Amino acid sequence: MPAAARAASVLSSACVKAPAFDAKLPGSWLVDVSHVDLSRVKVGKEWVELDGSLLPSPFTPKGERLTGPAWYATPTVAYAAELGYEVRPIEAWVRYEHGRYLDGWYNRLRDAYLATMADLGVDADLAPADFLAAMDGYKGHDSDSRRGPGR
């Protein structure tokens, strides 16, 4: 659920551009990542040698090797850049106006969950062992029986 709160949602129609890649823009990018050699990737600031023949391509659903440009979502292109490879979009459908309009719902659901857990005696600040002990005590109980008559 926390990941959904940070998800950028589009607020405008797409624009066709040939921009420099921007990992903060949601959209689809036509990029050629067939030059990515998984036997040599950047980890931190250093290049590391791997046995690339053992690794499937992270840029295709079935892991096969690429032969040319294809359309990718922003996180996939960002991953190629994170591996240390240059990405030059040929074309892109990006949304310059975007926002996090799920934040309000995320906050409401989080607050309701925390309130429910507090009603059960499970506080957000419990130590892990205390949390497990408190949750273990509720395994065999019927949730309706805790409400009392008329609730």
N, C-alpha and C positions, 0 to 999 in steps of 0.2 A: 504494500500500500504506500509506503513512503516514496517509492519510485514514481508512482502515478501522480503524486503531488508536484513533482518537479518536471513532469512531462510538459514540454512546450506544445501548445495547441495553436493551430493556425487561425488567424483572424482576418485574413484577406485572401484574395485570389492569387494564384500562382503567376509568376513572371518568368518568361523565357529569357535567359541571359547566358553569357559565357563568362561568369565571374571567376575570380580567384576563390578557391575553396575556403569556406568559413564554417567551422564546426558548430557554430551557434545558430546557423540558419537551418530550420527544418525544410526538407525538400528531397528531391530526387536529382541525382547527378549522373551525367553520362561521362564516365571516366574509364580510361584504359589502365588497369592495374595488372595487365599480363606480364609486365616487367618485374613484378615483385618476386623476389627469390627468397623463399622461406628458409633457405639454409644460412641466411645472413640477415639477422634482425637487430634492431637497436633496442637495448635494454638500458634504461636510464640514459646516460650519455655515451655509452660504449656499444660498439657493434659486437655481436656474439655469433659464433659459428654453430650451426645445428645440422643435423642430418635431415635436410629438407625433403628427401625422398620418402621419409616416413610420415610426413605431415600432409594432411589434406588441405586443399586451398580453402581458407576461411571466407572466400568471396563468392563461392557457388554453393547451392544447396546440397549437392552430392559430393563436394570436395574435388571435383575434376579441375584440371589446369585450364587456365583462360587462354584465349587466342586473340582477343581484341577488346574494344570498348564494350561496356555494358552499363545499364542503369542501376544505381545503388542508392539506398537511403543514406542520409547524413551520417548515422553512427558507423556504417560500414566503411565509408570513405575516411572518416575520422580514425578508424582503426588502422587503415593502411598508412595514414600519416603518422600515427602513434608508433607503428613499427619502424618508422624512419624513412619511408619511401616518399618520393615526390609525387603529389597528385595534382594533375592539371585537368580540371573539368573541360570537356569539349562543349557541353551544353548543360543547363540546369533549369529545373522548375523549382524555384525556391519561394518561400513566403517571408517577406521582409517584416510584415506585421504579424507577430505571434506573441502569445502570452501564456500564463499559467492559470487558466480559469478553473481548473479542478482543485486549486488550493483550498477554496472555501468548503467544498465537499469533503476533502481529505481531513481538514481540521474538525469538521462536525463528526465524522466517523471516528476519528481518533479520540475525541473527547468523550463520545458515547461509550467506546470500548473501555477507556480508562475508568469512567464512572461505573460501568458494569463490573469491572474487575474489583474496584474499590468496594462496591456493595458486597462482593463475595469475600472480602477481607484480603484481597491480593493487591497490595500497594505497588505503585510503579518503582519505588525505591528499595524493594526487598532484595536481599542478597540472593544469588542464584539458588543456594541450597534451601533457603526459606521459601522461595517462589515454588520450587519443585514440591516441597512438602505441602504447601497450601493447595497447589493444584491436584496433588495426589489424593487429598481428602475429599475432592469433589467428583472423583471418577464414578462412584456407584450411586450418587444421589440424583434424584429427579429434580430438575430445575424448578418445576411448578410447586414442589413441596416446600421450597424455601420461601415462597411468597406469602404463605399463610392464607387463611380463609378470606374469601371475597376479593382477592387481588388478581 
